[in-house]
Amino acid sequence: MYKDKQALRRDDAKYGVNSAQAQADRKDLHADRVDRNKDQRDINKDKGDLHADRVDRNKGQLDINKDKRDLHKDRKDLRHDRKSK
C-alpha cells in the first residue's frame, strides 16, 4: 500500500498527473482499497456471527446447568419422599 502510493507520487512527478502510468496506479490503488474494505466488512460480519453464536452457546450452557440443578433437587426430593414412607 505505502509503496504503491510512493510509486504513484513518483509517476505523477515523472510523467505528470494525467499520464497513463499515474492513472493506472490510481486505478490499482482504488481496486486494492475496494478489496481491503470488502475484506474488512467480511471480517466484521464474521465477528458479529461469532458473537451471536457465543451468546447462544452461553445461554444453552446456562439452561443445561439450571436443568442439572433442578434434576438434582428433584432426585433429592424423591429420595426424601421414599425415606418418609
C-alpha positions in Angstrom: 0.0 0.0 0.0 2.6 2.5 1.1 4.9 1.6 -1.8 2.0 1.9 -4.2 1.4 5.4 -3.0 5.1 6.2 -3.4 5.0 4.8 -6.9 2.0 7.0 -7.7 3.8 10.1 -6.4 6.9 9.2 -8.4 4.9 8.7 -11.6 3.0 11.9 -11.0 6.3 13.8 -10.7 8.0 11.9 -13.6 5.1 11.7 -16.2 2.5 14.2 -15.0 -0.7 13.7 -13.0 -2.7 12.7 -16.1 -0.2 10.2 -17.5 -1.3 6.7 -18.4 1.0 5.2 -15.7 -0.3 7.5 -13.0 -3.9 6.8 -14.0 -3.1 3.0 -13.9 -1.5 3.4 -10.4 -4.6 5.2 -9.2 -6.9 2.5 -10.6 -4.8 -0.2 -8.9 -4.8 1.7 -5.6 -8.6 2.1 -5.9 -9.0 -1.7 -6.6 -6.8 -2.5 -3.6 -8.8 -0.2 -1.4 -12.1 -1.8 -2.5 -10.7 -5.3 -1.8 -9.5 -4.3 1.6 -12.8 -2.6 2.5 -14.7 -5.7 1.4 -12.4 -8.0 3.4 -12.8 -5.8 6.5 -16.6 -5.9 6.1 -16.5 -9.7 5.9 -14.3 -9.8 9.0 -16.7 -7.6 10.9 -19.7 -9.7 9.8 -17.8 -12.9 10.9 -17.1 -11.3 14.3 -20.8 -10.5 14.7 -21.8 -14.0 13.8 -19.2 -15.4 16.2 -20.6 -13.2 18.9 -24.1 -14.3 18.3 -23.0 -18.0 18.3 -21.2 -17.4 21.6 -24.2 -15.8 23.2 -26.4 -18.7 22.1 -23.9 -21.3 23.4 -23.6 -19.5 26.7 -27.4 -19.3 27.0 -27.6 -23.0 26.2 -25.0 -23.8 28.9 -26.9 -21.8 31.4 -30.0 -23.7 30.6 -28.2 -27.0 30.9 -26.8 -26.0 34.3 -30.2 -24.9 35.5 -31.7 -28.2 34.4 -28.9 -30.1 36.3 -29.7 -28.2 39.4 -33.5 -28.9 39.0 -32.8 -32.6 38.4 -30.6 -32.8 41.4 -33.3 -31.1 43.5 -36.0 -33.4 42.1 -33.9 -36.5 42.9 -33.2 -35.2 46.4 -36.9 -34.7 46.9 -37.7 -38.1 45.6 -35.2 -39.8 47.9 -36.6 -37.8 50.8 -40.2 -38.9 49.9 -39.1 -42.6 49.6 -37.5 -42.4 53.1 -40.6 -40.8 54.6 -42.9 -43.7 53.6 
